[in-house]
Amino acid sequence: MGNIHERNNREAEMVIRLLAKNELALILPLVQTLNPGVPPEVLAQRLQDMIAQGYQCVAAFADDCCIGVAGIWLGTRFWCGRYLDVDNVIVDPQYRGRGIGQQLMDWVERYAHREDCETLVLDAYVTNHPAHKFYQRNGYQIVGHHFVKSLRYTD
């Protein structure tokens, strides 16, 4: 499987599937587009840490190129029971507007049902209004606030 590269204008057949652990590094170029200020080697190390914590990823491929991803975590919490947390839904900018994000989210929802999840959860940045609209169209509701406190101290 290849990474992002130049593509011609013809429509490719798309395949969506769960990645094996040894394939997860394929997502890093797309993750970099969402996190341009984080060095690639830091993202690669974080991915390894995430894999050890149960991170999985579903990916969309066209012509063996990774064109979209959605990270997933399974867990259980008191307030919602067994859940699937959707993390970093990213579609290659050259492929946006073609329904790939929707197809990824449909795949994730079917997977959550197979895994007997009671709830789907996700975070979206407060300034990402297009994502808010997308998720609300898909039945997600804003039910709380995600608070963050940085523990990185500068001298």
C-alpha positions in Angstrom: 0.0 0.0 0.0 1.3 3.5 -0.8 1.0 6.8 0.9 -0.4 10.0 -0.4 1.0 10.8 -3.9 0.0 12.6 -7.1 -3.2 11.3 -8.5 -4.8 11.6 -11.9 -8.4 12.8 -12.4 -10.0 9.4 -13.0 -12.2 8.0 -10.3 -10.5 5.1 -8.5 -12.4 2.3 -6.8 -12.3 2.9 -3.0 -11.8 0.2 -0.4 -12.4 0.9 3.3 -11.0 -1.5 5.9 -9.4 -1.8 9.3 -5.7 -1.5 9.2 -3.4 -4.2 10.7 -1.0 -3.0 13.4 1.9 -3.3 10.9 0.1 -0.9 8.5 -0.7 1.9 10.9 2.2 4.0 9.9 0.4 4.6 6.5 -1.8 7.1 8.3 1.0 9.4 9.3 1.1 11.6 6.2 -2.7 12.4 6.7 -2.2 12.9 10.4 0.6 15.3 9.6 -1.9 17.5 7.6 -4.0 17.8 10.7 -1.0 18.4 13.0 1.4 20.5 10.9 3.2 21.9 14.0 4.1 18.4 15.3 7.4 17.0 13.9 6.9 13.7 12.0 9.1 11.7 14.3 7.0 12.9 17.3 3.8 11.7 15.5 5.4 8.4 14.7 6.4 7.9 18.4 2.9 8.9 19.6 1.4 6.4 17.2 3.5 3.6 18.7 2.3 4.7 22.2 -1.3 4.8 21.0 -1.1 1.3 19.5 0.1 0.0 22.8 -3.0 1.6 24.4 -5.5 -0.1 22.0 -5.6 2.4 19.1 -7.0 1.1 15.8 -7.6 2.8 12.5 -9.9 2.3 9.6 -8.7 3.7 6.3 -10.0 4.4 2.8 -7.8 3.5 -0.1 -8.0 4.4 -3.8 -5.4 2.9 -6.1 -3.6 1.5 -3.0 -3.2 5.0 -1.6 -4.5 5.9 1.8 -6.9 8.8 1.2 -8.9 8.9 4.4 -8.7 7.7 8.0 -10.7 7.4 11.2 -9.0 6.4 14.4 -11.0 4.3 16.8 -10.7 3.4 20.5 -12.9 0.9 22.3 -13.6 1.4 26.0 -16.2 1.5 28.8 -17.2 4.5 31.0 -19.7 4.8 33.8 -21.8 7.4 32.0 -22.2 5.7 28.7 -21.2 2.0 29.0 -19.2 0.4 26.2 -18.3 3.0 23.6 -16.3 3.6 20.5 -14.4 6.9 20.4 -13.8 8.2 16.9 -10.5 10.0 16.7 -9.0 12.1 13.9 -11.3 11.7 10.9 -9.1 13.0 8.1 -9.6 12.9 4.3 -6.9 13.9 1.9 -7.7 17.4 0.7 -7.6 16.2 -3.0 -10.5 13.8 -2.2 -12.7 16.0 0.0 -16.3 16.6 -1.0 -16.7 13.1 -2.4 -18.5 11.5 0.5 -15.4 9.7 1.8 -15.8 11.0 5.3 -19.4 9.9 5.3 -18.4 6.4 4.2 -15.7 6.2 6.9 -18.3 7.2 9.6 -20.8 4.7 8.2 -18.1 2.0 8.5 -17.2 3.0 12.0 -20.9 2.9 13.1 -21.3 -0.6 11.7 -18.2 -1.7 13.5 -19.4 -0.2 16.8 -22.6 -2.2 16.4 -20.6 -5.4 15.8 -18.5 -4.6 18.9 -21.7 -4.2 21.0 -21.0 -0.5 21.8 -23.8 1.5 23.3 -22.4 4.9 22.3 -20.2 6.6 19.8 -18.2 9.6 21.1 -15.8 12.0 19.5 -14.2 15.4 20.0 -14.1 18.3 17.5 -12.3 21.6 18.0 -14.7 24.4 18.9 -13.6 26.4 15.9 -14.2 23.5 13.4 -17.7 24.5 12.4 -17.8 22.3 9.2 -17.0 19.3 11.4 -19.8 20.2 13.9 -22.3 20.4 11.0 -21.1 17.1 9.6 -21.3 15.2 12.9 -24.7 16.7 13.8 -26.0 15.6 10.4 -24.9 12.1 11.4 -26.9 12.2 14.6 -24.2 13.3 17.1 -25.2 15.8 19.8 -23.1 18.2 21.8 -23.6 17.0 25.4 -20.6 18.5 27.2 -17.3 20.2 27.1 -13.9 18.7 26.7 -11.5 20.5 29.1 -7.8 20.5 28.5 -5.0 21.5 30.8 -1.5 21.5 29.4 1.2 20.0 31.6 4.0 21.2 29.4 5.9 23.9 31.3 8.2 26.4 29.8 11.0 28.1 31.8 
